Amino acid sequence: MPIIRNLHRAVSRAYRRKVDLSHPARSPLGSTVVNCVIYEEGARQPDAGSADEALRQVRKSGKGFVWIGLFEPSGTEFAWIAELFDLHPLAVEDAVLAHQRPKVERYDETLFAVFKTCHYVEHKELTATSEVVDTGELMIFTGTDFVITIRHGGHGSLGPLREALEAVPQQLAKGPAAVLHAIADQVVDDYLAVADSVQTDIDNAEAEVFSEHASRSDAGRIYQLKRELLELKRAVAPLDRPLHALATKPLPPVGPDIQPYFRDVADHLARVTEQITSFDALLDSILQAHLAQVTVAQNEDMRKITAWAAVIAVPTMVCAVYGMNFDHMPELRWTYGYPLALGVIAVACLVIHRSFRRNGWL
């Protein structure tokens, strides 16, 4: 694969040039490193320096783990990390390229997880082009003594999550699997928040469709909402089987003590999945109701047009008859013939109009 060959070439060039990897200013990762921290027994250790120094310190002491956070690293930048932690080339390719389906894969003693992050885009009014759901990606490499997180997209920051975990050292002391669980839990909680916000949009769309001032352009907004809901569904639905595997199967470094936590996350995911399914069905019903209303409105318009055409047909017929150039026609030269013709037209039109109004056509 071309990208894998490029990664290995980049690593080779870095080492051939004898890059000082321990110096932050000259680190191959550049500004893509969000954080590099060592944790021992759930407590954050003093500044660990570069990634290789942190890993060397953890493996020398034989306890704790290192957590490295990256933001959209390039293939060349990530090649150094891949070499340092002996990551599988296929997983490295997925982590760099992004746009992956949510999944959890095992490579020897390392787990590679992909989560889709979701963010609700605030908007004053839903239109046919409104963006409602914005998605990003989180890739997590989890080993026995390390966690590497790679974030793609403008949201899904793990800073608050890191602080929350540091406030509960007994949970963080369970190792890298605790970090993986916390990330999965936050991602699914974000799904719940987005689903609740989308429900508000759906309720508003439903209210507008059945209001007295419903617009025929509502179909575009409903369809856009369905498309945005599909974006959320693509993030949520594929995650069911990976979470089930984390909760039930022996996957190092996820031990039996952390698996019940993944079952709880899977339950929350099931709730989101059910919500999305019900939202999709509700939007189908709203769209069908809107189309039915449009059809009824069109039928009413046609009835009104037909009714007025029938009213206009009477004077048209009378005028057409009397407009013919014949000498011998009834009352043609009578003094009151013209007023009489107008009177007949008016009475006939009034009778027809009242008849249509009584039947609800006008």
C-alpha positions in Angstrom: 0.0 0.0 0.0 1.5 3.4 -1.0 0.8 5.2 2.2 2.4 2.4 4.3 5.5 2.5 2.2 5.6 6.3 2.6 5.3 6.0 6.3 8.2 3.6 6.6 10.3 5.8 4.3 9.6 8.8 6.4 10.7 6.9 9.5 13.9 5.8 7.8 14.7 9.3 6.7 14.1 10.6 10.2 16.5 8.2 11.7 19.1 8.5 8.9 19.1 12.3 9.6 19.6 11.5 13.3 16.7 13.7 14.4 16.8 14.5 18.1 13.4 13.1 19.0 13.6 14.0 22.7 13.7 17.7 22.0 10.1 19.1 21.6 11.1 21.8 19.2 12.7 19.2 16.9 10.1 16.4 17.5 8.8 14.9 14.3 5.3 15.3 15.6 5.5 19.1 15.6 2.3 20.9 16.7 0.1 17.8 16.3 0.7 16.7 19.9 -2.1 17.9 22.1 -0.7 16.2 25.3 1.7 13.6 26.5 1.1 12.5 30.1 2.2 9.6 32.3 -0.2 8.1 34.8 0.8 5.9 37.7 -1.9 4.4 40.0 -4.4 6.9 38.6 -2.2 9.9 39.4 -0.8 12.3 36.8 3.0 12.4 36.9 5.3 15.4 36.3 6.1 16.5 32.8 7.1 13.4 30.8 8.8 15.3 28.0 8.6 13.7 24.6 6.7 10.5 23.7 9.8 8.3 23.6 11.0 9.5 27.0 7.5 8.9 28.5 7.3 5.4 27.1 10.9 4.6 28.2 10.0 5.8 31.7 6.8 3.8 31.9 8.5 0.6 30.7 11.5 1.1 33.0 9.3 1.4 36.0 6.9 -1.4 34.9 3.8 0.5 36.1 1.4 3.1 34.8 0.8 4.1 31.2 1.4 7.0 28.9 -1.4 8.8 27.1 -0.5 10.7 24.0 -3.1 12.9 22.3 -2.7 13.9 18.6 -4.7 16.2 16.4 -4.9 15.3 12.6 -1.2 14.2 12.2 0.1 13.7 8.7 1.5 10.4 7.5 5.1 11.6 8.0 4.4 12.9 11.5 2.6 9.7 12.6 5.3 7.4 11.2 7.5 8.1 14.2 4.8 7.1 16.7 3.9 4.0 14.7 7.5 2.9 14.8 7.9 3.8 18.5 4.8 1.9 19.6 5.1 -0.9 17.0 1.6 -0.2 15.6 0.2 -2.3 12.8 0.5 -0.7 9.4 -3.2 -1.3 8.5 -4.3 0.5 11.6 -1.8 3.3 11.0 -3.2 3.8 7.5 -6.7 4.1 8.9 -5.6 6.5 11.6 -3.9 8.9 9.1 -6.5 8.7 6.3 -9.6 9.0 8.6 -13.1 8.7 7.2 -13.4 5.2 8.7 -16.4 3.3 9.8 -16.8 2.9 13.6 -15.1 -0.3 14.6 -12.8 -2.1 17.1 -10.0 -4.3 15.8 -7.4 -6.3 17.6 -3.7 -6.4 16.4 -1.8 -8.8 18.7 -1.9 -7.0 22.2 -3.1 -3.7 20.8 -6.7 -2.6 20.2 -7.6 -0.1 17.5 -10.9 1.7 17.9 -12.6 4.2 15.7 -15.5 6.4 17.0 -17.5 8.9 15.1 -17.9 12.1 17.1 -21.1 14.1 16.6 -21.9 17.7 17.3 -25.3 19.5 17.0 -25.0 22.7 14.9 -27.1 25.5 16.4 -29.3 27.4 14.0 -32.0 30.0 14.3 -34.3 28.4 11.8 -34.2 25.1 10.0 -34.0 25.6 6.2 -33.6 23.2 3.2 -29.8 23.7 3.5 -29.2 23.9 7.3 -26.4 21.8 8.7 -27.8 20.1 11.8 -25.3 17.3 12.6 -21.5 17.8 12.2 -19.3 14.7 12.6 -15.6 14.1 13.3 -13.5 11.0 14.2 -11.6 9.7 17.1 -9.0 6.9 16.7 -7.7 5.2 19.8 -4.7 2.8 20.0 -4.8 1.0 23.4 -2.0 -1.2 24.6 -0.9 -2.6 28.0 1.0 0.6 28.8 -0.1 3.2 26.4 -3.1 5.0 24.9 -2.8 7.0 21.7 -5.8 9.2 20.7 -6.0 10.8 17.2 -8.7 13.4 16.7 -10.0 14.5 13.3 -12.5 17.3 13.1 -13.1 20.6 14.8 -14.9 19.2 17.8 -14.7 16.2 20.2 -11.9 17.6 22.3 -10.7 15.2 25.0 -9.4 17.9 27.4 -12.5 18.0 29.7 -12.6 14.2 29.6 -8.9 14.0 30.7 -9.6 16.4 33.6 -12.7 14.4 34.7 -10.7 11.2 34.7 -7.9 12.7 36.7 -10.5 13.7 39.3 -11.3 10.0 39.7 -7.9 8.3 40.2 -9.4 5.0 41.3 -11.0 4.6 37.8 -7.9 5.9 36.0 -5.8 3.4 37.9 -7.5 0.6 36.0 -5.2 1.4 33.1 -5.6 2.2 29.4 -8.9 0.3 29.2 -10.4 2.9 31.6 -9.5 5.7 29.1 -11.0 3.7 26.2 -14.2 3.3 28.2 -14.3 7.0 29.2 -13.9 8.0 25.5 -16.6 5.6 24.4 -18.9 6.9 27.1 -18.4 10.5 26.2 -19.0 9.8 22.5 -22.2 8.0 23.2 -23.4 10.7 25.6 -22.8 13.2 22.9 -25.0 11.1 20.6 -27.7 11.4 23.3 -27.4 15.1 23.4 -27.5 15.5 19.7 -30.5 13.2 19.5 -32.4 15.3 22.0 -31.6 18.5 20.0 -32.7 16.8 16.8 -35.9 15.8 18.5 -36.6 19.5 19.1 -36.1 20.2 15.4 -38.5 17.4 14.5 -41.1 18.6 16.9 -40.9 22.1 15.4 -41.2 20.7 11.9 -44.2 18.7 12.9 -45.9 21.7 14.5 -45.3 23.8 11.4 -46.7 21.2 9.1 -49.9 21.0 11.0 -50.2 24.7 11.6 -52.6 27.0 9.8 -49.8 28.8 8.1 -48.0 25.7 6.8 -45.9 26.4 3.7 -45.5 24.1 0.7 -41.7 24.6 1.0 -41.7 22.6 4.2 -40.9 19.4 2.3 -37.3 20.7 1.7 -36.7 21.3 5.4 -38.1 17.9 6.3 -36.0 16.1 3.7 -32.9 18.0 4.9 -33.7 16.9 8.5 -33.9 13.3 7.3 -30.4 13.7 5.6 -28.9 15.0 8.8 -30.5 12.2 10.8 -28.9 9.8 8.4 -25.5 11.4 9.2 -26.1 10.7 12.9 -27.3 7.1 12.1 -24.1 6.4 10.2 -22.1 7.3 13.3 -24.3 5.4 15.8 -25.5 2.2 14.1 -22.1 0.6 13.3 -20.9 1.0 16.9 -23.3 -1.6 18.3 -21.2 -4.7 17.5 -17.8 -3.2 18.6 -19.2 -2.2 22.0 -20.8 -5.6 22.4 -17.4 -7.2 21.7 -15.7 -4.9 24.3 -18.4 -5.8 26.9 -18.4 -9.6 26.4 -15.2 -10.8 24.7 -11.7 -11.2 26.2 -9.9 -8.4 24.3 -6.6 -7.2 25.9 -6.1 -4.8 27.5 -9.8 -4.8 28.4 -10.1 -6.9 31.6 -13.2 -8.4 33.3 -13.2 -5.5 35.8 -13.9 -2.9 33.1 -16.3 -4.9 30.8 -19.4 -4.0 32.9 -18.7 -0.3 32.1 -18.8 -1.1 28.4 -22.1 -2.9 28.9 -23.5 0.3 30.4 -22.2 2.3 27.3 -23.8 -0.3 25.0 -27.2 0.2 26.8 -27.0 4.0 26.2 -26.1 3.3 22.6 -29.2 1.1 22.2 -31.3 4.0 23.5 -29.9 6.3 20.9 -30.4 3.7 18.2 -34.0 3.4 19.1 -34.5 7.1 19.1 -33.0 7.5 15.7 -35.2 4.7 14.4 -38.3 6.4 15.8 -37.2 9.8 14.5 -36.8 8.3 11.0 -40.3 6.8 11.1 -41.8 10.0 12.5 -40.1 12.1 9.7 -41.5 9.7 7.1 -45.0 10.2 8.6 -44.6 14.0 8.7 -43.4 14.1 5.1 -46.3 12.0 4.0 -48.7 14.1 6.0 -47.2 17.3 4.4 -47.5 15.8 0.9 -51.1 14.8 1.6 -51.8 18.4 2.8 -50.3 19.8 -0.4 -52.4 17.4 -2.5 -55.6 18.5 -0.6 -54.6 22.2 -1.1 -54.1 21.6 -4.8 -57.5 19.9 -5.0 -59.1 22.8 -3.2 -57.4 25.2 -5.6 -58.7 23.2 -8.6 -62.2 23.2 -7.2 -62.1 27.0 -6.7 -60.8 27.4 -10.3 -63.5 25.1 -11.6 -66.2 26.9 -9.7 -65.2 30.3 -10.9 -64.9 29.0 -14.5 -68.5 27.8 -14.2 -69.6 31.2 -13.0 -67.8 32.9 -15.8 -69.2 30.5 -18.3 -72.8 32.0 -18.0 -71.9 35.6 -19.2 -69.5 34.2 -21.7 -72.3 32.1 -23.3 -74.9 34.8 -23.3 -72.5 37.4 -24.6 -71.3 35.0 -27.3 -74.8 34.3 -28.5 -75.8 37.9 -28.6 -72.5 38.9 -30.1 -73.4 37.0 -33.3 -74.3 39.3 -36.3 -77.9 38.1 -37.0 -80.9 40.3 -37.7 -83.6 38.0 -36.4 -82.8 37.2 -32.8 -85.2 37.3 -29.8 -85.5 40.8 -28.3 -82.6 42.0 -30.4 -84.1 45.5 -31.1 -86.2 45.7 -27.9 -85.5 48.8 -25.7 -85.0 46.7 -22.5 -83.2 43.8 -24.1 -79.7 44.9 -23.0 -80.7 45.4 -19.3 -82.7 42.2 -19.4 -79.6 40.2 -20.7 -77.4 41.7 -17.9 -80.0 40.9 -15.3 -80.3 37.3 -16.5 -76.5 37.0 -16.4 -76.3 38.5 -12.9 -79.0 36.3 -11.5 -77.6 33.1 -13.1 -74.1 33.9 -11.8 -75.4 34.6 -8.3 -77.3 31.3 -8.2 -74.3 29.3 -9.3 -72.0 31.2 -6.8 -74.3 30.5 -3.9 -74.6 26.9 -4.9 -70.8 26.4 -4.9 -70.5 28.3 -1.6 -73.1 26.0 0.0 -71.1 22.9 -1.2 -67.8 24.3 0.1 -66.2 24.9 -3.3 -65.8 28.6 -2.8 
